[in-house]
Amino acid sequence: MANWTHLSVKNAMTKISDEEIVLPVIQRRLVWSEDKMELLFDSLLKGNSFGSVICIEEEKDTKPLFAYRGFTRDGHAVASKEVDRLAKTQWFIIDGQQRLQSFYIGLAGELGGKRLYFDLFSDYADMEYDFRFAVKADDLPVINKERTSPDTISKCLWYPVDELFQRLNMAMKARQVAREIIKKEDLDDSVRIDAVETNVQDFFDAIFAD
């Protein structure tokens, strides 16, 4: 019988880090492109459904059905391991590896030496959240030519997603983290301040809510 558990993305990432969520040896390697990963984060903030994750629960002190491996932080293959008895209960992912792996890399790692960045001047009113992979923020566009409406900000403000995630995880207050960024960037324009506050709040709600 199937049992459904609701997890926030943040809680899922914690379980992945602690190897409570792992990948059975039968799972293929990471195949998603940067574009797909970027769109996944955009979909998450929009509130779009990206499907359920299916797993097999293997109980503590039992021999699992499969050898398993942890999730990768950098896109490189992780060696599998076989154990006779599990030290703790673990979830073996059957469907959903690419999505979980994308979240893990975006929030806690990198892909091919590139970090994921979030444009904090994204057009939140039209729910157009811009995420891009890059080695450094200076490699990303300074201007978003698609934002031509008077109500939008054409300039970009790229912020590392892993750093944003860590700050929010420590503070657990989106407004506090937004204010820190606003102060650091020396923003005094009300439109830009509102964009940062709203985008940070939307990110917080999407990642930390069940």
N, C-alpha and C positions, 0 to 999 in steps of 0.2 A: 504494500500500500504506500502511495506517495504521500509524503508530508512536506508542506510548504513553509518555509521560514523567510521572513522579511528581514533584510539586512540593508543598512546604509552602505554606500560605496566605501566610506571610511572604515566601517567595521569589517567589510570584506577585505580591504587592504591590510588591516591588522592581522586577520586570520591567515592571509597569504604570507605575510612577513614571519608569522609564528609557525608556518607550515601546518596549520590546521586545515587549510585548503591547498591541495596539491594536484599534480597532473599524473594520471596513470601512464605507464609506458606506452600504451596503445595510442596516445594522443600524438598528433603530428606536431611539427615545430611551428613557431610563430610565422604566419604568412601575410598578415595584414600590412598594408602599405601605410606610410605616413598620412596620406590623405584620408584613409579610412579611420585611422585613430583620431585625427583632428575632427572629423565629422561626428564621431561617437561622442566626444565631449560637447560639441555644439548641440547634438540631439539631447544629451542629458540635461543641459541647462534649459533647453526648450520645453522639457517635460515630456518628450516623446518616448514611447515605449520602445525598448530595444530587446524585448524578449526575456524569458526566464532562463535561469541557469540550472542545468540538471546535473546532479551528482549522486554518487553512491557513498553512503555513510559507512565507514569501516570503524568498528569499535576498538577501544583500547584493549590491549592484551590479546588481540586476535591476529592471525596471519592474514594480511590483505590479499585480495584476489590478484593484484598486479604489483609489480615493481612500480616505483613512482619517482617523480622529480619535483623540485620546487619551481617557482616561476622565475623567469629571468628579469633582471633589472636593466639589461643593456641590449637585449635582442639576441645575444649569443646563447648557444645551446647549453643546457644544464644537464650534468650527468645524472642518470637514474640510479636509484639504489633499491636493493631488495632486503627486506627484513623478515624475520620469522615471527616477530611479535611487535605490535605497535605500542609505542610509549604513551600515546594519547589518541583519542578519537580524532579521525581525520575525514575530510570530505574529498573524494576523488572526482574531479570534474569530468563529466561525460560530454556535456554540451555547454559551450560558453567560454571556452578557453581564450579565444581571440579577443573577446570583449573584456574579460577580467585582466588578461595580459596587457591590453592597451591601457586600461586604467592604472595598472601597477607601474608601467613604464612612464606614463604621463605624470603621475603623482609622486613617484618615488625613484625614478631612474632616468634613463636616456635611451636613445635609439641611434646607433651609429655615431656616437659622439655628440648627438644633438639633444638638447632639452626642449620640452614643450613650453611654449609661451602663450599667454592669454592677453589679448588687446583689451585693456581696461577702459578704453574709449569705444568699445563695441556698441553697436546700435541696439541697446536693450529694448527700446520701445517696439521695434519690429522683430525682436528676438533673433537678431543676427549676431551670434557670438563667434568671434574670430579667434581660432587657435592655430598656431603654426609651430613646426619643429625648426630649430636653428641652433647652430653652435653658440651664437651669442646674439643678443638683441639687436646689435648694430647691423646684423646681416638681414634683418627684416625690413619691410617697407616702412618708410616714415609717414607716408600718406596713403589712405585707402581711397582710391579713385572712385569706388562705387558709392561712397557716402557723399552724395551731392545735395541732399535735402538740407534746408536751413536749420532743421531741428537736430541734425547729426553733427558729429565732429569728424572732419576729414583726417586730422592728424591721428597717429596711432600712439598708444602707450603700452608697450609690450612688457609683461611681467612674468617671471618664471613660475610655472604652475607648481613645481615641487616646493618652491619657497613659499608661495601663497598657501599651499596646503599645510605646510609645517607651521606657519604663523597662525593660521586659523585653528589648527589642532591644539596649539598651546593656549591661545587666548579664548577660543570658543565664543568670540564676539566679533561678528563681521564688521560692525561699525568701528570698533577700536582699531582693527587692522586697516580698514579703509582710511581712517584718519592718519595713521602712521604713514601710509603711502602718499596721501595728499600732502602731508608735511614734508616728506622726503623729496617729492617732486616739485615742491614750492608752488602748488596750484592755488590760484585765487579767483579763478573764473567759476561762477556758480554752475554753469552748464557742465564743465569738466569735472567739478567736484561731485555733482549729482551722478554723472556717469560712473565714476570710480566707486562711489558708495553703492550704487544699485548693482553694478556688475559683481562687486565683491560679495554683496548679499546674495545675489542669484547663485553664484558659485558655491557659497557656503550652504545654502538651502539644498542645492542639488547633491552635494557630496556628503553632507552630514545628516540629512534627513533619511529616515527609513523608506 
